[in-house]
Amino acid sequence: MSDQETNEIVDPFKPYKGRFESFSAIPQKGRSKDKIFEELSSMAGEEDAKWKTGKVSGTFYHAGEAHCEYLNKVFALFSHVNTLQFDLCPSMFKMESDVIAMTANMLHADAVKEVNPEDGVCGTMTSGGSESIIMAMKTYRDWAREEKGIKNPEIIMPHTAHPAFDKAGMYFGIKMVHIPVSEPDFRVDPEAVAAQINDNTIALVGSAGNYPYGLIDPLDKLSDLALKHDIGFHVDGCLGGFILPWFEKLGRDIPIFDFRLPGVTSMSADTHKYGFALKGTSVVLYRNSKLRRFQYFNTPDWAGGMYASPTAAGSRSGGLTAATWASLLYLGEEGYLREAKAIKDVADAMIEGVKGIPELSLVGDPTFVISFGSDEVDIYHVNDFMNTRGWRFNCLQLPPGMHFCVTMPQTFVPGIAETFTNDLKDGVAYAKSKAGTPAETAAIYGIAGSLEGNQAVTEMVYGVFDHLYSL
């Protein structure tokens, strides 16, 4: 057995160990450009080969080689630019303003003036969905503290909402109140949300769609609650924000999820997902500029001069801003509709495939995220089998399940939906043959859900992080 094979068995997190040199100090003499590029090309080629099969759920929101090459070319023009230096590089805020306005328009920003002529949707660009969410939560905390005198803020969120909301709660001292979701709906219950609203509640959260199942919460009901109690309402469209509008235009029955709802006061939408921009960029939008002001940071009396930034980040790459701007303009509505239709066609075929397997049950009414579970077989055994066929699903827990998020790479592989269905059938047969035995996947997910189990999982994950950062 070769050293490489031994290394992969012993340490799957570090497949390059022993193959490429590690560096604990800056080399005294610089290495050859060609040698560096050769090593990087080797790593990139191996990793790209995994998602180019079309068997990886989500993760790579890639609109094709030509599109990516074009964006990389645009990026290079501004790779050295810092968006924070707006006086030296005014192109940055010109492009960011355009991206924000285009995103707002896509999400029906014009509807806010029908409710209040003084409102006007505005926002900022961020480094990704997590920062967009975190910035919105910080905004509500500071707004409620100044406008309402609330010192112990609470935000109510579905348990299916993205963990970035919990991260914001930890960072900013906000109590995040989780509302469980249950079968068969798996969407948050507005009555359960209403029961948790109190004098410290500053905002509600809903997803369009949520990460585990791709489902859209009953946002119209949450909007009504936000208006009734004069609190904020953030719609997390990080995942669906740049594809649901096009699905709707293609005739799919999509519940209203954007600024057409009068109670929506902020939204997040990731340009680096279905906007097909480079990682990492996102947009956070607010119903009016007064609310956005609470996101900004400024320290006027620093010894180094006045320092201000609109988001959590200080320096940001101008290349990402330019590439995002270029992606939206190059694709245009026609391009986004074309890509959305291609994704929809593959997703619909995969959905029909799952429906044709009696042992599996779909969660809700899927669009581009196909979630399913089973009452007849151990779904984690199915996942174990699909791994052997090169598939990478996202495993769900509480209850156990799996999902596959369809992106553009699936549309590049002819017959991918048929392969998906046939492999899934084989996976179910495998799970039946393994009835009564523990699945490898369950070794991780099976211990979550209790205090002791969660502590064990956390310790394991932190240990993995420590290991990943080691040489």
Summary of the structure (lengths in Angstrom):
residues: 471
radius of gyration: 23.3
end to end distance: 23.3
largest distance: 71.9
contacts: 1521
relative contact order: 0.12
helix: 46%
strand: 14%
